[in-house]
Amino acid sequence: MQNLSPGRLAFLLATLVALGPLAIDTYLPALLAMSGHFAVEIHAVEVSVSVYVLGVAAGQWLGGPLSDQFGRKPVAYVGLTLFILGCLSIPLSSNIDMLYMLRFLQALGGGATVVIAAASVRDHFTGKEAAKVMTTIGLVMLVAPLVAPAVGALLLKLFGWQSIFYMLAIYGFMLFGIVRFLLPTVAVKPGTEPLRQRMFLAYGRVLSNRQAMGFILANGLAFAAMFTFITDAAFLYMEYFGITPEQFPLYFGANVVTMLGMNRLNVLLLRRYSSASIMQVALALQVVACLTLLGLTLAGLLTLWLVVPLIMIAAGMVALIMPNGIASFLDLFDRDSGAATGLNGALQFLLAGLIGTVLGMLHDGSTLPMTALMAASSVAAWVAFSLLARRQP
């Protein structure tokens, strides 16, 4: 088990990372049905998406350094247990507040599970090899949001929205078996710091590394730009533009197809260019797409056939930004790779969750809040990279 090929290890780790998009994207087609079940507006149910990403942020913040201390597998076991319990309890929710609470529990476990994937890559690879493995992980996990809305729509139609969460519980049980029997066990690197100090000292070392924080902030803000769209996708496509729940997976899936293409392009680009160079260009292209969306909105010229390709560009660039950003900052750490990964994931989902919450507060039935927040996030990502990541620590 310890001599897994890079491709097989990447595939196994990708099944863990896919937990994130599966837990979000499968129930997007069900948001309207859930709003009817809980007798609330759809925007109230959309808040549960932001609650989930905030829980993932907390789970990654805790799970990263704990996996450095106790090993990757024990943290995954605890995380998957919490995730499965949340999945089985959500269908029993009696009100919207209980849904929020159980989604947070589900996300806490999911975050602690997902965080071990990138840290495990650093256990085995560095540099461009790590970037290639992260890209392969990205390829496999991108299939999840491609098929997840379709799966969710089918389950919704056949069995109701509750069946979506039972399906996620089954997936959690499957991951438990993968972690237990297929993933290699990596020896914990000994340290002299007491556990109570470990998290603070490890995060202190990551936070004090200027270049690493440039990559981490750029990752989080670029992801937040895409996640702003994901949070509002149900409103944008089904309410604002009037497409049906059955059509929704096609429009949503177009973004994932673009990300798949960018993922394969990244493998080719890594043969000639550094991870940081690829990331810089991708950030700039995302800024152009998001600012164009905002400009069209302000001019009153936004149509469905303009939104679709521009969102495809904004989302597609994330497939170039994320794996290169992660590989770049992990190169700067050894024993603190779990903490670095945890901070990256925590900030990524914290920023996404906060911006998603702000989106819910600003929502006025137009596309302006979404496009404005997407533009602000993408510009901030480019600024963070330009000011911090390109400088030597």
N, C-alpha and C positions, 0 to 999 in steps of 0.2 A: 504494500500500500504506500510505502514511502517513496517509491520511484515512479509515480504517476507522470505521464507525459504532460507537457505544458498545455496541450489542447484539451486533454481529458480533465486536468485540474481546473482549467478555465471553465469548462462546461459545468462541472460540479459546483463551482463557486457561483456561476451564473444562476443556477437554480435557487440559490439563497438570495441573490440580489433581486431576482424576479419577484420576490415576495412583495417588494415595495409597489411596483406598478400594478401587480395583480390585485393587491388590497385596495387600490384606489380606482383603477380603471374599470374593473368588473362591475362596480355598482354605479358608475356614472349614468348609464341608461335608466337606472331605477330611481334616480333622484325625484322625478316627478311623482312616481308611484309612492315613494316614501313620504313625500310632502303631503299627499292625500291621506296616507295611513296615520300620520301624526297630526294632521289637521293644521299644518303650518305652511308658510310660503316656501317656495323652492330655495330661496336664498338662505333660509334657516337650516335646511338640510345641507346646503353647500358648505355651511360653516363646519360640518363634520369632517369635510376634507381637510380644512385647515387644522382642526383639532388633531386629526390623524398625523399630519406632518409635524406638529409640535411634539406629539408623543414620540414619534420617530427620532426627533432631535434629542429628546431627553434620553431615549434608549441608547442612542449612539454615544452620547456624552458619557454615560455610565459604562457602557459595554466596552468601549475602546481600551481604556487603561486597565479595566478589570481583566480583559483578555490578555494583556501583557503580563499581568500578575499571576493569573490562574490558568492560562491557556485558552485557546480559541474554542475548543469543544464544550467545556463546562458552561461558558457564557451562552453559547448557542442553545444548549439544553434548556437553560432557565428561560431564555428569550422565547423559544418555541412553545414552551408550556404556557406562558402568559398569552402569547398570540392565539393559541388554540382555545384557551378558556374564553378570551374575548370574542372569538368567532362564534362559539357555541352559545354565548349569552346575548349577543346583539339581537338575534331574531325574537328574543323574549322581552325586548325593551317596551315599556308601557308609555313612554313619553320622550320628547326630543332631548331633554336633559340627561336621561339615562343613556340614550344613544351616544351623546357626547362623551360621557364618562367611560363607557365600554369601548368606544373607538380609541380613546386615549390609552386604555389598558392594552388593547390589541396592538396599538402602535408602539408602545413601550417595549413589548416583547419583540415585535418585528424589527425595531431599530437595533436592539441588542444582538439580534441574529445577523442582520445584514452587515453590520460593521466589521465582522470578522473576515469578510470576503477580501476586501482590499488589503487588510493587514496580512492575510495569508499569502497574497501575491508577493508582498515585501519579504515574507519569510523565505521565499524561494528564488525571486528574481529582482534585478535592479535595472535602471536605465531604460534603453529602448526595448529590451526584452520584457520588462515589466509593462511598458506602454502597449506592446503587442498583446500581452496576455489580457490587460485591461480592455483592450479593444475587442478581443474575442469574447470576453465576458459581456461587453456591451452588445455585441451582435446577438448573443443568445437571449439576453434579457430584453432586447428590443422586440422580440417576438411576443413577449407577454402583453405589452400595451397594444400590439397589433391585433391580437386575437381576443384580449380580455373584454372589450366592449361588446363584441359579437357573442361571446360566451355569456356575459351578463344579460344581454338582451334576450337570448334564447331561454336562459333559466327564468328570467322575469316573466316571459310569456307563458312558459310551461308550468312553473311551480310557484311563482311569486317572488318578491324581492328577498324574502328570508332565505331561500335556497342558495343565493349567492354566497352568503356567509358560511353556510354548511359546506359548500364546495371549498372555500378557503381553509376551513378547518381540516378537511381531507388533505389538502395540499400541505398544510403544516405537519400532519402526521407523516407524510411522505418525506419531507425534509428532515424530520427527526431520524428516519432510517438512513438517509444519505449521510448525515453528519456522523451518525454512530458507526456505520459499516464501511463507508466509501472514502470519506475525507481522510487524508493522512494526519497523524498526530505529530505536532511539532513540539519539541522540548521547550519548556519555559526558560527564558534567559534569566539567570539569577540576578537579583538586585539587593542593595543594602538598605533601601528606603522602606520604612514601615508602611503598611497598607494605607493608613490614614493620611500619610503625606504623599503617597505615590501619585494620586490623581492630580493634586495641586502642583507638585513639582514637575510632573511630566507635561501637563498643560502649560506650565510656565515656560518650559524650554521651547515648546512649539510656538507659543504666542510671542516670544522674544525673537524668533527667527523671522526677520523682515521679509525675506524672499518667499519663505513658505507661506506666510500670511497673505502675500500678494496672490499666490496661486489659489489658496483656500477661499479668500474673499471673492475672487473672480469666479471661481467655480460656483459658490453659493448664490451670487447675484445673477449670474447667467441662468442658472437653474430656476431661480425665482421668476425671471422673466417668462420662461416657458410654463412654470407652474401657475402663474397668474392666468394664463390662457386655459390650462387644464381645469382650474377651479371654476371658471366661468364658461367652459365649453358647452355645458348643457343649456344654459341660458342663451348663449350666442347663437348656437345652431338651431335648437329646437324652439325657443321662444322668439328670439329676435328675427331670425331668418325663416322660421317656420318649417324646418325639415322634421320628418317623423322619427320616432325612436328607432325604427328599423333602418332608416337611412343614416342615423348618427354614427354607427361604427365605420361606415365608409368614409365620411368626412374626417372623422377623428383618426382613422387608420392611415390616411394620406400623409399625415405628419410622421408616423412611424416608418412608413416606406421610405421617406426622405432620410430619416435618421439611419435606417439600414444602409442606404446608399452611401451616406457620409462615413458610416462605420467602416465599410469596405475601402472607401477612398483613403481613410486614415492609414490603413495598412500599407498602401502604396506610398503615401506621402512620407511615412516614417523611414523609408529607404533612402530618402534624399534630404529630409529636413529634420530639425530638432523638434521635440515636443513643444517647447516654448514658442517656436516660430509658427507652428501650425495653429496653436492656441490663439496667438495674437491676431492672425488673419480671421479666424472664425469669430472672435469677439467683435471685430470691426464689422463683419457682415451681419451679425445679429443686430448690432446698433442700427445699421442702415435699414434693415427690415422693420424693426420696431418703430423707428422714427417715421418711416413711411406710413405705417399703420396709423400712428397718431396724427400725422398731417392729413391723411385722407378722412379721418374721423372729424377733425376740426373743420375741414372744408365741406363736410356733408356728402362726400363722394364714396363712402365705404359701401361696397357691395359684396355679396357672397363670393363672387368669382375673383375679387381682389383679395379678400380675406384669406381664402384657402392657400394660394401660393405664398403669400407673405408670412403666414403662420408656419408654413412648411419650411421656409428659410430660417425663421427665428428658432424653431424647434430643432431643425436639422443640424444647426451649428452646435447645439449642445452635445451631439454625438462626437464632434471633434474637440470640443472644449474639455469635457469631463475626463475622458481617459488620459489625455495629455497633461491636464492639470494635476490629476492624482499621481501619475507616474513622476511628474516633476517634483512635487513636494515630498513624496516618499523617498526619493533619492537623497534627501537631506537628513534622513533619520534612519536609525537602526533599531535600537531597543524600544524607542518610543513610537514605533510605527503604528501600534494600536491606538495610542493617544492622538497621534496626528490624524489618523483616519477617523477617529471618533469626533475630533474637533471639526474636521471637514464636513462630515455628515451632519453633525449637530447644527453647525452654522448654516449649512445648505438648507436643511429642513426648517430651522428656526426662522430664517429669513423668508422662506417660501410661506410658512405658516402665518407669519406676521403680515406679510404683504397680502396674502389671501384674506386675512381677517379685515385688513383695511379696505380691501376690495368690497367685502360684504357691507361694511359700514358706509361706503361711498356710493353703493349701487343705486342708480336712479332710473333704471330701465333703458339706459343707453349704453353704447360701447365705449364711451369716453373714459370711465374709470379703469377699465381693463387695458385699453391701449396706452393710457397715460402711465400706468404703473409698469407695464411692459417696457416702455421707452425709458423710464427712470431707472429701472433695474439693469437694463442692458448697458446704458451709459455708465452707471456706477461700476459695473463689472469691468468695463474697458479702462476706466480711470484707475481702479485698484490694481489691475495688472500693470498698467503703464507706470504708475508711481512706485510700486513695491516689487513686483515679481521680476522686472527686468534689471533691478539693481542687485549687486552682490551683497550678501549679508555682512 
